[in-house]
């Protein structure tokens, strides 16, 4: 049996790392919904879209294509590999405001549902277990301390050659937390039936095993 697995949580908690690892172990498809919003944010930045201008938003989204490179799962924006560019500071600072735009969510959620309707998928984001797949077979909600999240995001950016100070990263995470949790449309929240995994002090292997243990409980 193929399951639909929804993984939610704040930025830099390890959601995508866990989702990728679990998908690989299970032979499932992994969908990074955060990357989908990042691609839209990059597109809007390039087009100088005013998020308050509904007409401009609608115009920019006409013909827009967001997808992933088969195998590598790199982000594809209108056929262009933008995996490195969407991880930069400019996009990180805009992705939460973009994700809060109702028109953007109305455009993207049906695509996410279509990707996962056949099962055999691990999808991570902020509203997967509450909005995209409220009937998912397994819902995980990932948490981690603010300090740990800041350190991990900074290390991630440095590894990719992206310049940032610890203060900048911490500020960006705090801002995104606030926007994601307080937006009117599909705010980040823990689904009532989600299993919480605290990733503050777990090794990578222990974190992955904790997630896999929950899959095994499904039978």
N, C-alpha and C positions, 0 to 999 in steps of 0.2 A: 504493500500500500504506500502511495506517495502522499506525504503530508504537506500542508502549508504552514510554514513557521514564520511568525511575526516577531521582530526584535525592535524594541523602542528604547529611547533613553536620550539624555542630553548629549551635547557635543563632546567628543574626546573621551567617551567612557569605554570605548572598545567595541562598539556595536558592529561596525563593518568588519573588524578583525575577526570577531566571533562568527559573524554571518558567513564570511568567506570560508573560514575553516570548517564550519559545520556543513556548508554546501559541498565542499570538496570531499569530506568524509562520507557524506550520504549520496554523492553523485547527483546532487540537485543543482538547479540554477540559482545563482546569487544575483539579487537586484539591489543595488545601492541607490535608494530613492534620494538620498541627500545629494548624490552626484547629479541626479536629474534636475534638482532645483538649482544646483551650482551652475549647470550648463545654461539654464534660463537666465540666471543672474549675469553670467558672462555675456550672453547675447544682449541683454538689456544694457549692460555697461557699454558694449561696443556701439549700440544704437542710441546711446544717451537718452534712454527712456525715462520719463518722469512717472514714477509709480502712482502719483496722484491723478494722472491723466488717463482715464479709462480708455479713451480712444487710442492713445499712443500705445498702451499696453496691448490692446486688441490688435492693432496694426502690426506690432512687432512679433506677435505670436502666429500670424498668418503664415502658413507654410513651414513653420518651425519643426525641426526634427531632432529629437534627442534619443540616443540609443547607445549601445555598448559594443565594443569590438569583441567578436566571438573568441573565446579562449582567454584573452588577456583581461577582458572586462574593462578596458580603458574607455573613458567617456568620449562619445562621438556627437558633436554638435554640427548638424547639417553636413554630416559626412567627414568633418574635420576632427582629428584626434586632439582633444584639448585637456587631456588628463592632468598634465602639469599645470597648465594655466588656471584651471578651476580650483586648484589648491592654494593659490596665492592670497595675499592679504586683502586685495581689492575685492575679490569675489567673496571671501569669508566675511567681509564687513557688510556685504549687500544681500547675502543669501537668505537670511532670516526675514528681512523686510519683504523680499520678493516672495518668499513662501507664504507670507501673511496676506498676500493679495488674493482675494476670493476667486477672481477670474483665472489666476494661475492654477489654483487648486482644482477648480472645476475642469480645467483642461487636462491636468496631469493624473488625477485619481482614476478616471476610467482606463487610462493606459496601464496604470499599475495593476488594476484589477484584471485586465485582459492578460497581462503577462503571467499572472499567477492563478488563473482560473482552473488550470488543469492539475494543479498541485505540483509536488516535486520542486518546491521553491523555498528559498530562505530570503526574506525581504526585510531590510532594516530601514528605520527612519524615526519619525516622531508621532505618527498617527496610524501606523500600520495595524496594530491590534485594536484600535478604537474606531477607525474610520474605513481604511482600505479593506482590511480583512477582519471584521469583528467576529467572524466565525472561524478564525484560524484554529488549526488543530493544536498548536502550541504557541503561547505568547510569553515572551521573555521581556522583562524591563530591566535595563542595565543602569547601575549607578556607580559612582566613584567620587572620591573627595575632590573638592575644587583644586587643591594643590597638586594632586596626582594628575588630574585632567590637564592642568596647565603645563606641567612638566612633559607629559606625553605629547601634547600638541606641539610644543616648542621643539622637542626632539624630532618629531615627524617632519616639521617644516625645515629644520636644519639639515636633515638627511636628504631633503630634496633640493637643497641649495637656496631655500627661500629665506630672506632676511626678516627677522622679527626679534623684538626684545620680549623678555618674560612679562613685563608690564603690559605691553601691547596685546599679547596673547591672552592674558588674564582678563583684560578689559573687553576684548572681543568675545570671549566665552560668556562673561557676565551679561553683556548686552544681548547676545543671542539667547541665553537662557530666559531673560525677561521677555523678549519678543515672542519666543516660541511658546512660552507658558501663558502669556496674556492675550495672544491674538484671539479674535472673535471666531474665526473659522478654523475648526479642527486644532485646538490648542494641544500642546504636548501634555499628556497626563497618563498615568498608569491605568491600564485596563483593570477592572475589578478581578478578572480571572487570570491576570498575568503573574508569572513567577519572577520574583526579584532576585537578581544576581548582583552582589556588590563586588565590583572589580578593583577596589582600591588597593588591595594587598595580595591579589592572586598572581601567580606566575602565569605566563601565557598558556602553558600546557594545562595547568589546573583550571584556568578559565574555560578553555575549550572543553575539557572533560566535564565540567559542571553543566555546560550547555548540552552536551551529548547525553549526559545522564538523564536529563529531562525528556529527551527524545525516546530513550529506551523505555521510559515509564509509559509511553503511549501504547506499547504492546507490539 
